[in-house]
Amino acid sequence: MIAIRADGLSKKYRISAGNQVYDTLRDLLTDGFRNLLGRNGVRGGPNTIWALRDVSFEIPKGQIVGIIGRNGAGKSTLLKILSRIVEPTEGRAEIHGRVGSLIEVGTGFHPELTGGENIYLNGAILGMKKREIDRKFDEIVAFAEIDRFIDTPVKRYSSGMHVRLAFAVAAHLEPEILLVDEVLAVGDVAFQRKSLGKMSSVAQEGRTVLFVSHNMSAIQNLCTRGILIRQGQLVFDGTAEQVVTEYLQELAQPAESPFGGNPDRKGDGSFRFTASRVLDENGRESGYLVAGRPASFEFTYEDRIEARRADVRFTLFNHFGTAVANFSMDLMGYIPEGLRPRGKFICRVPNLPLPLGEYRGGIATYVGGRLTDLVPNAVLFRVESSTFFPTGRTTRPQHGACLVEHHWQHEPEATLGAEDVGAR
């Protein structure tokens, strides 16, 4: 039995010259009127962007499917269409079953109502009767861990509390289809682990789950099938392991310019990076490093605001997309002095603790607590050999994220004396 069928789903947004997305009826009518008269003497409509383009697939009942792709690929747009939050421009989607969705923090909550009142409101939206919600109420509150605040208006909730309650409602009010976006990343690690366990149990009960995430380990552990979306188009559909492999190979491809035209780049750009280099133990630029030997990562910057202080953070990810090491000025208590309009930061690692494999590094900088630049794939390199352990051997990433210096000791059992034997 089919739970979801997408047939040629496409979604087009209109954007102005200033790249503002028009979603309201008033804006569309106003823009259409301007186009009719002609703007600046030129007839024609505004620019358009296709967030989704001709996406088709079928998902059987009870299947758990991971939706993956880069930022801006169209994953969230797909879930919003399936949740009936937005209408497709072209194509159609068939949904066979009651849908519970967790798309954005606080979606579906009324800010003036309490947490408890919003549980009943969401249940009513899902078509549940009051006695059904009564039966699940205590379980939802306990799962969300907000019993002390259940009578507090949700407008006073933190983002983490929003997520916990929203997920608890979506997962416990027995939807036949559960749609979950990356919002789980807002919760703490313990709640993420509990949520993944709940989604697994939901799937085992025969309900359908669509899960959007950048956590490749979660996709592989939770999903039986994966769908890869690139620039609004479905480009790969297979087992979760196959799709994750395809996606990671895509990420591993060096961008023509990771510091220019990178769709995953974020920040206001006032203090930004312009280039990067990976340096081996001899200070030579290289795409190959040795575990257990020194390595350096160099980042050239451009300061457009004459910042007095900048906090730089560098994170390494393995080929599963899991963060394996974080290097931060704040963690080390380092405050750079003498910032100039242009310069470079160098992160030196005296003893590279990484197993053999491929790695990518993301670099971010904050000025005054504000994110000014984040480049996800600023560096790409491979660890191919090791001097970390005395044997020269090392593990693979699937056996551990980092290499740890350790020592073994053996203590033989004490020799038993004659009196001990006699006592027995």
WOTAQUI-V83322 format. One record per backbone hydrogen bond with DSSP energy under -1.0 kcal/mol. NH is the residue of the N-H (numbers start at 1). CO is the residue of the C=O. E is the energy in kcal/mol with one decimal. If there is no record, write none. Layout:
nh = [NH NH]
co = [CO CO]
e = [E E]
//
This chain:
nh = [3 4 5 6 7 9 10 11 13 15 16 19 22 28 29 30 31 32 33 34 35 36 37 38 39 42 49 51 52 53 55 57 59 61 63 65 66 67 68 73 78 79 80 81 82 83 84 85 86 89 90 92 94 96 100 102 107 109 113 115 116 118 119 120 121 122 123 124 125 126 127 128 133 134 135 137 140 141 142 143 144 145 146 149 152 154 155 156 157 162 163 164 165 166 167 168 169 170 171 172 173 176 177 178 179 180 181 184 185 186 187 192 193 194 195 196 197 198 199 200 201 202 203 204 205 206 207 208 209 210 211 212 213 216 219 220 221 222 223 224 225 226 227 228 229 230 232 233 235 236 238 243 244 245 246 247 248 249 250 251 252 260 265 266 268 269 272 274 275 277 279 280 283 286 289 291 292 293 295 296 297 298 299 300 301 302 303 304 311 313 314 315 316 317 318 321 324 325 327 329 332 334 343 345 347 349 352 356 357 359 360 361 362 363 364 365 366 367 370 372 373 374 375 378 379 381 382 383 384 387 392 399 400 403 421 422 423]
co = [59 59 94 57 92 55 90 52 49 47 20 16 14 24 25 26 27 28 29 30 31 32 33 34 42 39 13 11 11 232 9 6 4 1 60 209 225 211 227 70 74 75 76 77 78 79 81 80 80 10 10 7 5 3 177 179 104 106 110 152 150 114 115 116 117 118 119 120 121 122 124 123 129 130 131 133 136 137 138 139 140 141 141 146 149 113 111 153 154 158 159 160 161 162 163 164 165 166 167 168 169 98 98 208 100 210 102 181 182 183 184 188 189 190 191 192 193 194 195 196 197 198 199 200 201 203 202 176 63 178 65 180 67 214 215 216 217 218 219 64 64 238 66 236 68 233 73 230 228 228 226 239 240 241 242 243 244 245 246 247 248 257 262 374 371 372 302 300 300 298 296 284 280 278 382 385 352 290 349 279 347 277 345 275 343 272 341 270 366 364 327 362 325 360 322 318 316 316 314 312 328 329 301 299 297 295 293 395 383 381 317 379 315 375 313 373 311 370 367 365 365 266 363 361 361 359 287 357 289 291 389 396 397 353 417 418 419]
e = [-2.6 -1.8 -2.2 -3.0 -2.8 -2.6 -2.2 -1.7 -3.1 -2.7 -1.5 -2.1 -2.2 -2.1 -2.6 -2.7 -2.8 -2.5 -2.3 -2.1 -2.3 -2.0 -1.8 -2.0 -1.8 -1.8 -2.5 -2.1 -1.4 -3.0 -2.4 -1.8 -2.8 -3.2 -1.5 -2.9 -2.6 -2.5 -2.5 -1.8 -2.1 -1.9 -2.3 -2.0 -2.3 -1.8 -1.3 -2.7 -1.1 -2.2 -1.8 -1.8 -3.1 -3.0 -3.0 -3.0 -2.2 -2.2 -1.2 -1.2 -2.6 -2.2 -1.5 -1.5 -2.1 -2.8 -2.1 -2.2 -2.1 -1.8 -1.3 -2.8 -1.8 -2.8 -1.6 -1.5 -2.3 -2.3 -2.4 -2.2 -2.4 -1.0 -1.3 -1.7 -1.9 -2.3 -1.8 -2.0 -1.8 -2.4 -2.3 -2.4 -2.4 -2.9 -2.8 -2.1 -2.6 -2.5 -2.7 -2.0 -1.7 -1.3 -2.3 -3.2 -2.7 -2.8 -2.9 -1.0 -2.6 -2.2 -1.0 -2.4 -2.4 -2.0 -2.8 -2.4 -1.8 -2.0 -2.5 -1.9 -2.0 -2.4 -2.2 -2.0 -1.1 -1.9 -1.6 -2.6 -1.8 -2.7 -2.9 -3.0 -1.1 -1.1 -2.0 -2.4 -2.4 -2.3 -2.2 -1.9 -1.3 -3.0 -2.7 -2.9 -2.5 -2.9 -2.3 -1.8 -2.4 -1.2 -2.0 -2.5 -2.4 -2.1 -2.3 -2.5 -2.7 -2.1 -1.6 -2.2 -1.9 -2.2 -1.5 -1.9 -1.3 -2.7 -2.4 -3.0 -1.1 -2.1 -3.0 -2.7 -2.2 -2.7 -2.6 -2.6 -2.7 -1.8 -2.2 -2.3 -2.2 -2.7 -2.9 -1.9 -2.9 -3.1 -3.3 -2.6 -2.8 -2.7 -3.4 -2.5 -2.7 -2.9 -2.2 -2.1 -2.8 -1.2 -3.4 -2.2 -1.5 -2.4 -1.4 -2.7 -2.9 -3.4 -2.1 -1.4 -2.1 -2.8 -2.0 -2.4 -2.6 -1.9 -2.5 -2.3 -2.4 -2.4 -1.5 -2.3 -1.3 -1.8 -2.8 -1.5 -1.5 -2.3 -2.3 -3.0 -1.5 -3.2 -1.8 -2.2 -1.5 -3.4 -1.9 -2.5 -1.7]
//
